[in-house]
């Protein structure tokens, strides 16, 4: 099944689930390689150069490495076909994975803050760092920024919220590497306290990003609706279906990167049940082809009847 977002952006192209999964796998493996190299380089050089900020950034890269494997597992699991226990499929594995990513970042951030705060309690124990630490911090900054741009481009092309979250995770790493570079430079200029201060700032940044991801994923797992513009586009597609005279009570809920929709469509009251059913089938087909909709459940109402809840139409 193919889908596209309801915009006029020429870059909005249709992608099959297999294409999206392949793109996610490729970009995530690139991230794995980059983060593996950075983790080893930052932690080893940070320990040798006595830079707490660089070690903290290395631990951040290590958390990214773990996060990449979470994304790979989630991407594979979300592509499983629907079964008896999961009739709508396994797309919400992506939402759960985003929640795991957020919690992971939050825990890492709190750990960084705790460690840096301990150093700030005894500033005399902060040693000058080696100059090599600044070079490594600069290389990490460039590498993470390039990784962010690559991953975000892939995420937008295939329209994956999980990949967008992982891309911005990489951008948070680039920002933290910038702070680390500034802290190390300050240490080299004769202000040793700036190194643990940089580590403290990195911890706050990581924790804040983790909270944001976890909160967003939690809302999606609680059946959050899609935005009004996308609902309006789905409504328009239904109204353009031959035989549909009106649409009301559209309800949506996110299912990974896909959407499940319920809608009432109104047809001519003089039509047969079979004719009304055929119109509903065509409406569903159009929505699934034009939008990122996993399933559309339609309820057919006669056009001449006012929009009312069926439960309120019981006569005494």
SEMARZA-304867 format. One line per 10 residues: their letters; for each residue x, y, z of C-alpha. Coordinates in nm, 2 decimals. Last residue first. Layout:
A	X,Y,Z; ...
% end
This chain:
XXXXXXXXXX	-4.03,0.60,2.34; -3.81,0.68,2.05; -3.44,0.61,2.04; -3.26,0.87,1.83; -3.01,0.99,2.10; -2.79,0.68,2.07; -2.76,0.73,1.70; -2.58,1.06,1.76; -2.72,1.33,1.54; -2.63,1.50,1.21
XXXXXXXXXX	-2.97,1.57,1.05; -3.13,1.30,0.83; -3.17,1.37,0.45; -2.82,1.24,0.36; -2.88,0.89,0.50; -2.58,0.78,0.72; -2.31,0.53,0.63; -2.05,0.45,0.90; -1.69,0.42,0.77; -1.39,0.26,0.93
XXXXXXXXXX	-1.07,0.37,0.76; -0.75,0.17,0.81; -0.37,0.24,0.79; -0.40,0.59,0.67; -0.10,0.78,0.55; -0.31,0.95,0.29; -0.39,0.93,-0.08; -0.43,0.55,-0.14; -0.59,0.47,0.19; -0.83,0.76,0.16
XXXXXXXXXX	-0.94,0.66,-0.20; -1.00,0.30,-0.11; -1.21,0.39,0.20; -1.43,0.62,-0.01; -1.47,0.35,-0.28; -1.58,0.09,-0.01; -1.82,0.34,0.14; -1.98,0.41,-0.20; -2.01,0.03,-0.26; -2.18,-0.01,0.08
XXXXXXXXXX	-2.43,0.27,0.00; -2.52,0.09,-0.33; -2.56,-0.24,-0.15; -2.79,-0.09,0.11; -3.00,0.05,-0.16; -3.01,0.42,-0.23; -3.31,0.64,-0.15; -3.13,0.81,0.15; -2.87,0.96,-0.07; -2.53,0.93,0.11
XXXXXXXXXX	-2.37,1.07,0.42; -2.03,0.95,0.54; -1.95,0.90,0.91; -1.58,0.87,0.98; -1.34,0.66,1.18; -0.96,0.69,1.10; -0.65,0.49,1.20; -0.33,0.68,1.12; 0.03,0.57,1.02; 0.37,0.68,1.15
XXXXXXXXXX	0.32,0.46,1.46; -0.05,0.42,1.50; -0.19,0.77,1.55; -0.56,0.82,1.62; -0.83,0.98,1.42; -1.20,1.07,1.45; -1.42,1.22,1.18; -1.77,1.29,1.31; -1.91,1.43,0.99; -1.90,1.39,0.61
XXXXXXXXXX	-2.16,1.49,0.35; -2.30,1.41,0.01; -2.08,1.11,-0.08; -2.20,0.95,-0.40; -1.88,1.00,-0.60; -1.59,1.05,-0.36; -1.48,1.41,-0.35; -1.63,1.45,0.00; -1.41,1.17,0.13; -1.10,1.32,-0.01
XXXXXXXXXX	-1.19,1.66,0.14; -1.24,1.50,0.49; -0.90,1.34,0.46; -0.74,1.68,0.38; -0.93,1.84,0.67; -0.80,1.58,0.91; -0.44,1.65,0.78; -0.48,2.02,0.84; -0.64,1.96,1.19; -0.34,1.77,1.32
XXXXXXXXXX	-0.34,1.40,1.40; -0.53,1.27,1.70; -0.35,1.13,2.01; -0.44,0.77,2.09; -0.26,0.74,2.43; 0.04,0.58,2.27; 0.09,0.90,2.07; 0.07,1.10,2.39; 0.34,0.88,2.55; 0.56,0.92,2.24
XXXXXXXXXX	0.55,1.30,2.27; 0.63,1.29,2.65; 0.92,1.05,2.60; 1.07,1.26,2.32; 1.05,1.59,2.52; 1.18,1.44,2.84; 1.48,1.29,2.65; 1.56,1.63,2.49; 1.55,1.80,2.83; 1.78,1.53,2.98
XXXXXXXXXX	2.03,1.56,2.70; 2.05,1.94,2.72; 2.07,1.94,3.10; 2.36,1.68,3.09; 2.54,1.88,2.82; 2.52,2.19,3.05; 2.67,2.00,3.34; 2.95,1.87,3.12; 3.03,2.23,3.01; 3.04,2.34,3.37
XXXXXXXXXX	3.27,2.05,3.44; 3.51,2.19,3.17; 3.46,2.55,3.26; 3.61,2.51,3.61; 3.96,2.48,3.46; 3.97,2.85,3.36; 4.32,2.90,3.23; 4.28,2.93,2.86; 4.30,2.55,2.82; 4.00,2.52,3.05
XXXXXXXXXX	3.81,2.77,2.84; 3.88,2.58,2.52; 3.76,2.26,2.69; 3.43,2.43,2.79; 3.38,2.58,2.44; 3.45,2.24,2.28; 3.21,2.07,2.52; 2.93,2.33,2.44; 2.98,2.26,2.07; 2.98,1.88,2.13
XXXXXXXXXX	2.65,1.93,2.32; 2.50,2.11,2.02; 2.61,1.83,1.79; 2.47,1.57,2.02; 2.13,1.75,2.03; 2.15,1.74,1.65; 2.19,1.36,1.66; 1.88,1.33,1.88; 1.71,1.55,1.62; 1.78,1.27,1.37
XXXXXXXXXX	1.66,1.00,1.60; 1.33,1.18,1.65; 1.29,1.24,1.28; 1.37,0.87,1.22; 1.08,0.78,1.46; 0.85,1.03,1.30; 0.91,0.87,0.96; 0.81,1.06,0.64; 1.02,0.87,0.39; 1.19,1.18,0.25
XXXXXXXXXX	1.16,1.37,0.57; 1.35,1.10,0.77; 1.62,1.06,0.50; 1.69,1.44,0.50; 1.69,1.44,0.88; 1.94,1.15,0.89; 2.19,1.32,0.65; 2.16,1.66,0.83; 2.21,1.51,1.17; 2.51,1.30,1.06
XXXXXXXXXX	2.68,1.61,0.92; 2.62,1.79,1.26; 2.75,1.49,1.45; 3.07,1.46,1.25; 3.15,1.83,1.27; 3.10,1.85,1.64; 3.29,1.52,1.70; 3.59,1.66,1.51; 3.58,1.98,1.72; 3.56,1.78,2.05
XXXXXXXXXX	3.85,1.56,1.93; 4.07,1.87,1.86; 3.98,2.02,2.19; 4.07,1.70,2.38; 4.41,1.70,2.21; 4.50,2.02,2.41; 4.51,1.82,2.73; 4.29,1.92,3.02; 4.38,2.12,3.33; 4.26,1.94,3.65
XXXXXXXXXX	3.94,2.00,3.84; 4.00,1.89,4.21; 4.01,2.25,4.32; 3.66,2.30,4.20; 3.52,2.07,4.47; 3.14,2.10,4.46; 3.16,2.17,4.09; 3.30,1.82,4.04; 3.00,1.66,4.21; 2.77,1.87,4.00
XXXXXXXXXX	2.93,1.73,3.69; 2.86,1.37,3.79; 2.50,1.44,3.89; 2.43,1.64,3.57; 2.57,1.36,3.36; 2.37,1.10,3.53; 2.05,1.30,3.49; 2.12,1.34,3.12; 2.18,0.97,3.07; 1.85,0.88,3.24
XXXXXXXXXX	1.66,1.13,3.03; 1.82,1.02,2.71; 1.72,0.66,2.78; 1.37,0.76,2.88; 1.33,0.94,2.55; 1.47,0.66,2.34; 1.24,0.41,2.52; 0.94,0.63,2.44; 1.05,0.66,2.08; 1.07,0.28,2.07
XXXXXXXXXX	0.71,0.25,2.21; 0.59,0.48,1.94; 0.77,0.28,1.67; 0.63,-0.05,1.81; 0.30,0.12,1.75; 0.32,0.00,1.39; 0.26,-0.36,1.48; -0.04,-0.44,1.27; -0.41,-0.34,1.31; -0.53,-0.69,1.40
XXXXXXXXXX	-0.26,-0.73,1.66; -0.34,-1.05,1.86; -0.48,-1.23,1.55; -0.21,-1.11,1.32; -0.12,-0.80,1.13; 0.20,-0.82,0.93; 0.54,-0.74,1.08; 0.69,-0.41,0.96; 0.69,-0.25,1.31; 0.92,-0.52,1.44
XXXXXXXXXX	1.20,-0.44,1.19; 1.19,-0.07,1.25; 1.16,-0.12,1.63; 1.48,-0.34,1.63; 1.67,-0.09,1.42; 1.55,0.20,1.63; 1.65,0.03,1.95; 1.99,-0.04,1.80; 2.04,0.33,1.72; 1.94,0.42,2.07
XXXXXXXXXX	2.22,0.20,2.21; 2.47,0.38,1.99; 2.31,0.72,2.08; 2.36,0.63,2.45; 2.73,0.57,2.37; 2.75,0.91,2.20; 2.62,1.07,2.51; 2.88,0.87,2.71; 3.14,1.02,2.48; 3.00,1.37,2.54
XXXXXXXXXX	3.03,1.31,2.92; 3.39,1.19,2.86; 3.46,1.51,2.67; 3.32,1.72,2.94; 3.51,1.54,3.22; 3.84,1.62,3.04; 4.14,1.44,3.19; 4.33,1.43,2.86; 4.38,1.05,2.88; 4.03,0.99,3.01
XXXXXXXXXX	3.88,1.23,2.75; 4.09,1.07,2.47; 3.96,0.72,2.55; 3.60,0.84,2.60; 3.59,1.06,2.30; 3.75,0.82,2.05; 3.57,0.51,2.15; 3.23,0.68,2.15; 3.30,0.87,1.83; 3.38,0.56,1.64
XXXXXXXXXX	3.08,0.37,1.76; 2.86,0.68,1.70; 2.96,0.71,1.34; 2.92,0.34,1.26; 2.58,0.32,1.43; 2.46,0.64,1.27; 2.54,0.49,0.92; 2.35,0.18,1.03; 2.05,0.40,1.12; 2.05,0.57,0.78
XXXXXXXXXX	2.05,0.24,0.60; 1.79,0.07,0.82; 1.55,0.36,0.80; 1.58,0.38,0.42; 1.51,0.01,0.40; 1.20,0.03,0.62; 1.06,0.33,0.43; 1.11,0.14,0.10; 0.94,-0.17,0.24; 0.64,0.04,0.37
XXXXXXXXXX	0.60,0.18,0.02; 0.69,0.53,-0.05; 0.50,0.81,-0.23; 0.66,1.14,-0.29; 0.63,1.47,-0.11; 0.91,1.67,-0.27; 0.67,1.85,-0.50; 0.50,2.00,-0.19; 0.13,2.02,-0.27; 0.03,1.86,0.06
XXXXXX	-0.20,1.58,0.17; 0.08,1.34,0.28; 0.13,1.04,0.06; 0.04,0.67,0.08; 0.13,0.35,-0.09; 0.00,0.00,0.00
% end
